[in-house]
Amino acid sequence: QVQVVESGGGLVQAGGSLRLSCAASGFTFSSAVMGWFRQAPGKDREFVAAISWSAGRTLYLDSLKGRFTVSRDNAKNMVYLQMNTLKPEDTAVYYCAADRRGYRIPSVQPDRYDFWGQGTQVTVSS
């Protein structure tokens, strides 16, 4: 059974940090591109970051570069999103997504990802 489960969300004050985790199972994680997206109330889902199967290539929303860092541990089937200097506008549900088709390059396009988690809420208070 394919599963992608996010954790680590919560309430944090502006300027604080959170690390989101995504546990994957049921597919060949080590060859999958993994992505993070977010959706704020009343807004479309937005690309945040993605990482290639080898972690050799990462992709970020331009406005998040320098504050967010995506990483993965293929031995543990985990992908992480370190979020620093959080701002109220970062408030959203954060989703982990997998492109399971093997050894592809990271993409900002949601339709490149064929399996999604249920999301974890991140709320940043001002």
Stockholm file with secondary structure:
# STOCKHOLM 1.0

chainA/1-126         QVQVVESGGGLVQAGGSLRLSCAASGFTFSSAVMGWFRQAPGKDREFVAAISWSAGRTLYLDSLKGRFTVSRDNAKNMVYLQMNTLKPEDTAVYYCAADRRGYRIPSVQPDRYDFWGQGTQVTVSS
#=GR chainA/1-126 SS CCEEEEECCEEEETTCCEEEEEEEESSCGGGCEEEEEEECTTSCCEEEEEECTTSSCEEECGGGBTTEEEEEETTTTEEEEEECSCCGGGCEEEEEEEETTSSCCCCSCGGGCCEECCCEEEEEEC
#=GC SS_cons         CCEEEEECCEEEETTCCEEEEEEEESSCGGGCEEEEEEECTTSCCEEEEEECTTSSCEEECGGGBTTEEEEEETTTTEEEEEECSCCGGGCEEEEEEEETTSSCCCCSCGGGCCEECCCEEEEEEC
//
